[in-house]
Amino acid sequence: MSPTDYAGPAGRFMPPPGEAALLLDFDGTLVDIAPTPESVVVSPGLPDVLRRLRAKCGDALAVISGRAVDQIDHFLGDVPFAVAGEHGLAVRHRPDGPIVHAELPAMPPTWLPAAETLAAQHPGVRIERKPAGFVLHYRAAPEMADMLREAAESWVASTHGRFHVQTAKMAWEIRPHGVDKGHAVAALMQSPPFAGRHPVFVGDDVTDEDGIRAAEALGGAGFRIPRDFPDPAAFRAWLATLAGGGDDSWGV
């Protein structure tokens, strides 16, 4: 079977299972967006579908998320072979393997107390701490979007490019510059079982564009919700279709 025997969404390139590495975002892609990060729900049939896809791809299935690695473990357990968390800042290349952390600049110690004070003054604003930065969530207070962005940009302006403000779903994330989901794609594709395969990255957010570009640069494919799938439910249905059939072909 050649890489062009099956076309993905919109007729775009989709490698066969024996040549594919599936690299999948979590929130807004595998699961629906929820009011809080803790309240997302994994569809009952999704773990089995992912296990079948992992078997088809010779274990080359990974989740690349903005969440920490242990949060993906909480929701998916041992389903993915590899997990990249925090937009590529932390990568576990294999089950039970060590988590490899990128070298990062130290965040100024005044930022987090200032952010927590701001959140305390405005109900609905939520701070999510991360090892290399933090996220300002405003889903419950959408009127705060501009004010929070201005505050975040004022903090990072003093670092001369070492940190930047990343747009997310109803949130602004302050994070180090230069490590993103594209970095995670490149890191995963350097070692088995991903090495030598065509990466297929799927995401839903602006943060996923780096992963899509990296996958395409490595001879693979990138898909995005809602450009290629209307919503996560449609994407999950597509995955279930791919998981059908024999081990040497997609079930389409």
Solvent accessible surface area in square Angstrom, and as a share of the most:
residue,aa,sasa,rsa
1,M,126,0.56
2,S,50,0.32
3,P,41,0.26
4,T,111,0.64
5,D,91,0.47
6,Y,45,0.17
7,A,51,0.40
8,G,8,0.08
9,P,19,0.12
10,A,96,0.74
11,G,57,0.55
12,R,75,0.27
13,F,63,0.26
14,M,0,0.00
15,P,0,0.00
16,P,7,0.05
17,P,0,0.00
18,G,54,0.52
19,E,55,0.25
20,A,0,0.00
21,A,0,0.00
22,L,2,0.01
23,L,0,0.00
24,L,1,0.01
25,D,6,0.03
26,F,0,0.00
27,D,36,0.19
28,G,3,0.03
29,T,0,0.00
30,L,0,0.00
31,V,0,0.00
32,D,70,0.36
33,I,67,0.34
34,A,19,0.15
35,P,105,0.66
36,T,54,0.31
37,P,28,0.17
38,E,114,0.51
39,S,54,0.35
40,V,11,0.06
41,V,115,0.66
42,V,30,0.17
43,S,30,0.20
44,P,136,0.86
45,G,43,0.42
46,L,5,0.03
47,P,31,0.19
48,D,76,0.40
49,V,13,0.08
50,L,0,0.00
51,R,119,0.43
52,R,97,0.36
53,L,0,0.00
54,R,46,0.17
55,A,70,0.54
56,K,13,0.05
57,C,0,0.00
58,G,39,0.38
59,D,51,0.26
60,A,0,0.00
61,L,0,0.00
62,A,0,0.00
63,V,0,0.00
64,I,0,0.00
65,S,2,0.01
66,G,15,0.14
67,R,15,0.06
68,A,23,0.18
69,V,5,0.03
70,D,97,0.50
71,Q,59,0.26
72,I,0,0.00
73,D,43,0.22
74,H,146,0.65
75,F,40,0.17
76,L,8,0.04
77,G,37,0.35
78,D,104,0.54
79,V,2,0.01
80,P,5,0.03
81,F,30,0.12
82,A,0,0.00
83,V,0,0.00
84,A,0,0.00
85,G,0,0.00
86,E,9,0.04
87,H,14,0.06
88,G,1,0.01
89,L,5,0.03
90,A,2,0.01
91,V,6,0.04
92,R,32,0.12
93,H,43,0.19
94,R,129,0.47
95,P,52,0.33
96,D,148,0.76
97,G,11,0.11
98,P,85,0.54
99,I,68,0.35
100,V,80,0.46
101,H,113,0.50
102,A,28,0.21
103,E,171,0.77
104,L,63,0.31
105,P,45,0.29
106,A,87,0.67
107,M,52,0.23
108,P,34,0.21
109,P,118,0.74
110,T,96,0.56
111,W,10,0.04
112,L,29,0.14
113,P,74,0.47
114,A,40,0.31
115,A,0,0.00
116,E,64,0.29
117,T,74,0.43
118,L,29,0.14
119,A,16,0.13
120,A,88,0.69
121,Q,116,0.52
122,H,49,0.22
123,P,122,0.77
124,G,32,0.31
125,V,14,0.08
126,R,80,0.29
127,I,33,0.17
128,E,25,0.11
129,R,158,0.58
130,K,29,0.12
131,P,108,0.68
132,A,7,0.05
133,G,3,0.03
134,F,1,0.00
135,V,6,0.03
136,L,0,0.00
137,H,35,0.15
138,Y,19,0.07
139,R,88,0.32
140,A,82,0.63
141,A,1,0.01
142,P,78,0.49
143,E,135,0.61
144,M,14,0.06
145,A,21,0.16
146,D,108,0.56
147,M,95,0.42
148,L,0,0.00
149,R,80,0.29
150,E,118,0.53
151,A,22,0.17
152,A,0,0.00
153,E,72,0.32
154,S,69,0.45
155,W,43,0.15
156,V,17,0.10
157,A,72,0.56
158,S,77,0.50
159,T,3,0.02
160,H,171,0.76
161,G,49,0.48
162,R,116,0.42
163,F,5,0.02
164,H,51,0.23
165,V,20,0.12
166,Q,28,0.12
167,T,54,0.31
168,A,26,0.20
169,K,85,0.36
170,M,64,0.29
171,A,1,0.01
172,W,24,0.08
173,E,6,0.03
174,I,0,0.00
175,R,4,0.01
176,P,1,0.01
177,H,123,0.55
178,G,55,0.53
179,V,18,0.10
180,D,41,0.21
181,K,4,0.02
182,G,11,0.10
183,H,74,0.33
184,A,0,0.00
185,V,0,0.00
186,A,41,0.32
187,A,21,0.16
188,L,0,0.00
189,M,20,0.09
190,Q,144,0.64
191,S,32,0.20
192,P,108,0.68
193,P,29,0.18
194,F,1,0.00
195,A,47,0.36
196,G,87,0.84
197,R,49,0.18
198,H,52,0.23
199,P,0,0.00
200,V,0,0.00
201,F,0,0.00
202,V,1,0.01
203,G,0,0.00
204,D,9,0.05
205,D,19,0.10
206,V,63,0.36
207,T,9,0.05
208,D,0,0.00
209,E,38,0.17
210,D,34,0.18
211,G,0,0.00
212,I,5,0.03
213,R,138,0.50
214,A,19,0.15
215,A,0,0.00
216,E,87,0.39
217,A,88,0.68
218,L,90,0.45
219,G,39,0.37
220,G,11,0.10
221,A,6,0.04
222,G,1,0.01
223,F,0,0.00
224,R,56,0.20
225,I,10,0.05
226,P,98,0.61
227,R,137,0.50
228,D,25,0.13
229,F,11,0.05
230,P,99,0.62
231,D,62,0.32
232,P,19,0.12
233,A,53,0.41
234,A,31,0.24
235,F,0,0.00
236,R,40,0.15
237,A,60,0.46
238,W,36,0.13
239,L,1,0.01
240,A,43,0.33
241,T,61,0.35
242,L,0,0.00
243,A,4,0.03
244,G,23,0.22
245,G,68,0.65
246,G,41,0.40
247,D,110,0.57
248,D,113,0.59
249,S,32,0.21
250,W,11,0.04
251,G,24,0.23
252,V,103,0.59
